[in-house]
Amino acid sequence: MVVEYIRYRIAPEQTDAFVQAYTAAGVPLLASPNCLSYEVSRCSEEPDHFIVRIVWDSADGHLSGFRKSPEFQRFFTLVRPFFEGIQEMRHYEPVAGRGRS
């Protein structure tokens, strides 16, 4: 498993459209067998900052599986207008953490 984090800075007049785009983009994301989950979070202190967190089965599943699939084309069409706002896009491997169940 690998977690992709994408940090965005979105102009205030585009934030509603950004959230709507990622809500719609969730359909092709979750249709991919390589995507395990995703979440979009907005910064409380700086509301023009967002983080998209996508959990993939593997980096290869993301880069070679999803990105070469028809689902990627649908996803990319929806989120492409916001690519100029990307400040960071990287894969991370979880090394520690725990939740309550």
N, C-alpha and C positions, 0 to 999 in steps of 0.2 A: 504494500500500500504506500502511496505517496500523496502528499497534500500540495496542491497548487494554490499559492496566494497571489492575488492580483490586487495591487493597491492603485486606486484611482483618485484623481482630484477632478471633480465635475462642477462646472459652472452652475450657480444657483438656479438659473432659469432652465437648466437641463436635467435637474435631479429627478423630477417626476418621470420624464421620458426614459432616463437611465434605469430606474427601478422597474418601469413597465417593460423595457427591453429585456432585462434579465429575468423577469417573471416569465415572459414568453419564451426566452432562450432556455429556460429550465426544462421545457418539453423535449427538445432534441437532446439536451444533455442527459436527462434521465432515461431517454430511449436507448442510449449507448450502453452496452454491457460493461464498458470500461469505467463508466462514471458510477461511483457508489453513492455520492450525495453532493449537494452544493448548498451554499448559503451566501447571502449578500448582507453585509452589515454596514451601518452608517455610523460615523463617529459622532458621539454626543457633544463633544467640545468643539469640533469643527465640522459642521454638517455638510461641507462640500467634499469631505474625505470618505471614501468607501473602501471596504475590503471584500473581495469575492474569494471564497474558500471552496475549492473543488477537491473532493477526495476521489482519487483514481485508483484502479486496481494496481497500476504500476506506471512508471514514467513511459515505458514502451507502449503500454495500453493507451496512454494519452497521445503520445507523439506519433505512433505508427498505426494505432487502432482508430481512435476517435478522429484524429486530424485527416485521415484518409477516407472517412466515411461520409455518406450523404447527410448524416446528422450534423457533422461539422459545418457543412455548407449552410444549412438552415440556421444553426447557432451563430455563425460568423456574420451572416447577413443582418441579424438582429442587433448584435453588439458592436459591429464595425464602426458606427458613427461615434463611438466613445473611445476609440483606441488612442486618440491624441491625449486623453486624460490619464493614460497609464503611467504610473511612476515606478512600478516594480512588477515583474511577473517572474516568479520562480517556483521551483519544486522543493519541497521540504519533506524529510523523513521524520516521523514522530519518534522521539527518543525517551520521553517520559510523559506521564499524565494518567489521570484516572477520573472517572465520573462516579456519581452516586446512582445506584439502581434500586 
